[in-house]
């Protein structure tokens, strides 16, 4: 696999995304970010390149991915805004193909279902809550998973429970069948995603990660 040095980042302006950008920089990567509001972004570093644009716009995604070796995303659904999960996934996969980029690591909730799951009653309850309360968002996120499955890229979809926005670090449980814990810190998500981007231990899989 091609060595990764420059990473395209989606969602880098969000709360979890900030942790991921800092972790990428800490590990020596250059980060190219797509931001709708660059003036609000507070991390300053010479290894950051910022593109102003929207992930729902394919041309913005093309500009973002140019000259990058991998793509990472913590992009989430914002209230009262257009659905993002499947549309952004479609844009990213199309641009990856154009630029021959193969590595894509993205963040998702534990509510995504895969054919390999053996979810506990607690995880099923959380999944069903999303399906009942946010059926359109849930359906869109599930569609994004289908797009990944149908692609031929080396993707990893990291599924997480409740996120605590802190630098606390815990022992992490990783499981491809069920979420074994109730929470995880944004710091630990960033560490896992950065490491997984390079190592591809869960290629074309959707591991659950949580604090033990």
Steps between C-alpha positions, in 0.01 A plus 500: 500500500611854423647682799264755652637848561220741404149435629171649376280578802122539501330625816826645632321812622271297726561403861627146431671619184719741700638208700567307178682792336721543808579127505590496130737793554650334808578192291670708231235505229403801293127572515289652223164613638174586330320763709183697440613770744883511501501819706361306798776236493745554786778242453806671351776288346718526189403141407132596467354604164144631498253486212178699529204299374220258576524121509166475318665667200697254289738766368593593859575133574714476185708802605535354851617156390750617238857404600381309809585141592201416723165639612366519856157626601324587822222683315166482677140593433414853607152592613268640231761457226502279188587133550874448479598136559422335166554812284846567647595132480400498133707813431803368687496159330470662157790738563712222652457302180604799288817555702576130567477549877426176680475567876185641663430501875174648625312538826145374552256422781440156645154509338631392159416135427730261312445135402779403743343646815404306809372798695407462866154602617647830626656584162181393321301731728724794409475412130121470515475835682674667204276319252185616681605858576713586197387258227608714203847568642538134595400387153749743343784374719411142416507592131852638548609161636354330192698735275819405684421131464440540127827689448841341450695735729674413825254657745450468875184630664562558872182467706485670839263542797459825700796734440659685792687808380814468708867404478441209737639172374379155599559143402299445182280205409484435125241256367352447153176345629382711795571818696645384832490834685278804551738783418834605352706819510553709188874471566486118483292514181766721339782269609319191368403656166853631436658163581240308299552729200859377479470140619170392335433237766128525423501537124146510356354449847297705750658446842336628817739676738426598859666560834529188712 
